[in-house]
Amino acid sequence: MISGKINFKNFYPIIKKNEIKKILKFTLNSNNEVINSLKKNFKLSYDIKKIKKIQNNSDLRVIGIGGSILGAKAIYSFLRHKI
């Protein structure tokens, strides 16, 4: 039995379209590596000449950190002085 004194409200926050547009524009214009990797003009920061030098080495180890390029980029920047 439902009483007439009970008020039901929508508890989900109401976000206006303008607020969503502002958040989306801010996210797309930010200097975020993940967002930049989705753009058409994205280029990886490796050099083909360096890869050809490494290609002749028989002792090469690949370290997996997950499905993101950011882990490999971190390892590269850490070991850059040795390459």
N, C-alpha and C positions, 0 to 999 in steps of 0.2 A: 504494500500500500504506500503510495507516494503522497506526501503532505504538500499542501499548497505553499508552505513557508520555505521550502527548499529551493534554492536557486542553483541551476546547473550552468556552469561557465566553461568556455573553451580555455583549457590551460596551456595550449600551445602559444608561444609568443607570436604576435603578428608583426611580420617584417614587411615594410612597404617596398614596392618595386624600386624606388629611388635609392633606398638604403642598400639593396642588393646590388644595384648598378655601381654604386660608389665602392662597395667592398670588392666587386669583381674587377673594376678598373684599377684599384689600388694593387690588387694581387697581380694582375697582368703586367702592370708597369713597374713592379718592384724588381730589384736585382736579385732574383732568386734563381739558383742554378737549375732547379727542377722545372720551373716555368720557362726559363730560357731554352732548355733542351727540347721543348715542344714547339718552338718557333721555327718557321721555314728557313730562316737564315742562320740557324745554329751550326757551328762547326766545332768539331772536337779539337782539343788543344795539343794534340800530338803531331809530331813532324814525321813525314814519311821517310826522310833520310835517316833519322835515328832508328826507325823500325828496321830499315834495311841493314844497318850495322848490327843490330841485335839478331837479325834473322840467321846469320851465319853461326851464331853460338849454339853449341849442342847442349849446354847446361842452362836451361831456362825453367823457371818456376812461376806458376800462376797461382796467386793467392786469391781465394774467393771470399768476398765479404757480403754477398747478397746480390739482389737483382738491380742494384742501383749503380750508376756510373760514379757516384760520389765517393764510394769506398775505394775504387781503383784510382780515382783522382787524388785522394788523400795519400794513398801509398806512393803514387808517382811524385807528389810534391815532397814527401818525406825522403824519398830515395833519389831525388833529382841530381844531387851533387855526385852520386856514384855512377850515374848513367853517362 
